[in-house]
């Protein structure tokens, strides 16, 4: 849970730099991180459980489309 919130805070401060680091893993997911970095931060601050389903729900609640929310949740949970 703390690691997920830390990932969100990192996106808020350095989303562009984080996207560059992720680009070698998945260019499409790195683009999503860059595009939605501020919303990722807001969503992770809303979390009260550290499950993938809760993360997808939080990402969707801040306006991220469902397919993008699932892709972002995959990369966040993989990194954490």
The 8 nearest C-alpha neighbors of each residue, nearest first, counted from 0:
[[1, 49, 3, 2, 4, 48, 47, 46],
 [2, 0, 4, 3, 5, 49, 6, 79],
 [1, 3, 5, 0, 4, 79, 6, 7],
 [2, 4, 6, 0, 5, 1, 7, 79],
 [5, 3, 7, 1, 43, 6, 2, 8],
 [4, 6, 2, 8, 7, 3, 1, 9],
 [5, 7, 9, 3, 4, 8, 2, 10],
 [8, 6, 40, 4, 10, 5, 9, 43],
 [7, 9, 5, 11, 10, 6, 40, 4],
 [8, 10, 6, 12, 7, 11, 13, 5],
 [11, 9, 14, 36, 7, 13, 8, 12],
 [10, 12, 8, 37, 9, 40, 36, 13],
 [13, 11, 9, 10, 14, 8, 37, 36],
 [14, 12, 10, 16, 15, 9, 11, 17],
 [15, 13, 10, 17, 36, 33, 16, 11],
 [14, 16, 18, 33, 17, 13, 19, 10],
 [17, 15, 19, 13, 18, 14, 20, 33],
 [16, 18, 14, 20, 19, 15, 13, 21],
 [17, 19, 29, 21, 15, 16, 20, 33],
 [20, 18, 16, 22, 17, 21, 15, 29],
 [19, 21, 17, 18, 22, 16, 23, 29],
 [22, 20, 18, 29, 24, 19, 23, 17],
 [21, 23, 26, 29, 19, 25, 24, 20],
 [22, 24, 21, 25, 26, 20, 19, 29],
 [25, 23, 21, 22, 26, 29, 20, 28],
 [26, 24, 22, 28, 27, 23, 29, 21],
 [25, 27, 22, 29, 28, 30, 23, 24],
 [28, 26, 30, 29, 25, 31, 22, 32],
 [29, 27, 31, 30, 25, 26, 32, 71],
 [28, 30, 18, 26, 32, 22, 21, 31],
 [31, 29, 33, 27, 28, 32, 34, 26],
 [30, 32, 28, 34, 29, 33, 35, 27],
 [33, 31, 29, 36, 35, 30, 34, 18],
 [32, 34, 30, 15, 31, 36, 14, 18],
 [35, 33, 31, 32, 36, 30, 37, 14],
 [34, 36, 38, 32, 37, 33, 31, 39],
 [35, 37, 10, 39, 14, 32, 33, 38],
 [38, 36, 11, 40, 39, 35, 41, 10],
 [37, 39, 41, 35, 40, 36, 42, 61],
 [40, 38, 36, 42, 37, 41, 7, 35],
 [39, 41, 7, 37, 43, 38, 42, 8],
 [40, 42, 38, 44, 39, 43, 37, 45],
 [41, 43, 57, 39, 58, 45, 44, 40],
 [44, 42, 4, 40, 45, 46, 7, 41],
 [43, 45, 41, 42, 46, 40, 4, 7],
 [46, 44, 42, 43, 47, 57, 41, 40],
 [47, 45, 43, 44, 48, 57, 42, 54],
 [46, 48, 45, 49, 0, 53, 44, 43],
 [49, 47, 46, 50, 53, 0, 54, 51],
 [48, 50, 0, 51, 53, 47, 46, 54],
 [51, 49, 53, 52, 48, 54, 0, 76],
 [50, 52, 54, 53, 55, 72, 49, 76],
 [53, 51, 55, 54, 50, 56, 72, 49],
 [54, 52, 56, 50, 51, 55, 57, 48],
 [53, 55, 51, 57, 52, 56, 58, 72],
 [56, 54, 58, 52, 68, 57, 53, 69],
 [55, 57, 53, 59, 54, 58, 60, 52],
 [58, 56, 42, 60, 54, 59, 55, 53],
 [57, 59, 55, 42, 60, 56, 61, 68],
 [60, 58, 63, 56, 62, 57, 61, 65],
 [61, 59, 57, 58, 62, 56, 63, 42],
 [62, 60, 59, 58, 63, 38, 42, 57],
 [61, 63, 59, 60, 64, 58, 38, 65],
 [62, 64, 59, 58, 68, 61, 65, 67],
 [65, 63, 67, 66, 68, 59, 62, 58],
 [64, 66, 68, 67, 59, 69, 63, 55],
 [67, 65, 69, 68, 64, 70, 63, 71],
 [66, 68, 70, 64, 65, 69, 71, 63],
 [67, 69, 65, 71, 55, 66, 70, 58],
 [68, 70, 72, 66, 67, 71, 55, 65],
 [71, 69, 67, 73, 72, 68, 66, 74],
 [72, 70, 68, 74, 73, 69, 67, 75],
 [71, 73, 69, 75, 70, 74, 76, 55],
 [74, 72, 70, 71, 76, 75, 77, 69],
 [73, 75, 77, 71, 76, 72, 78, 70],
 [76, 74, 72, 78, 77, 73, 79, 71],
 [77, 75, 79, 73, 78, 74, 72, 51],
 [76, 78, 74, 75, 79, 73, 72, 71],
 [79, 77, 75, 76, 74, 73, 6, 3],
 [78, 76, 77, 75, 2, 3, 6, 74]]
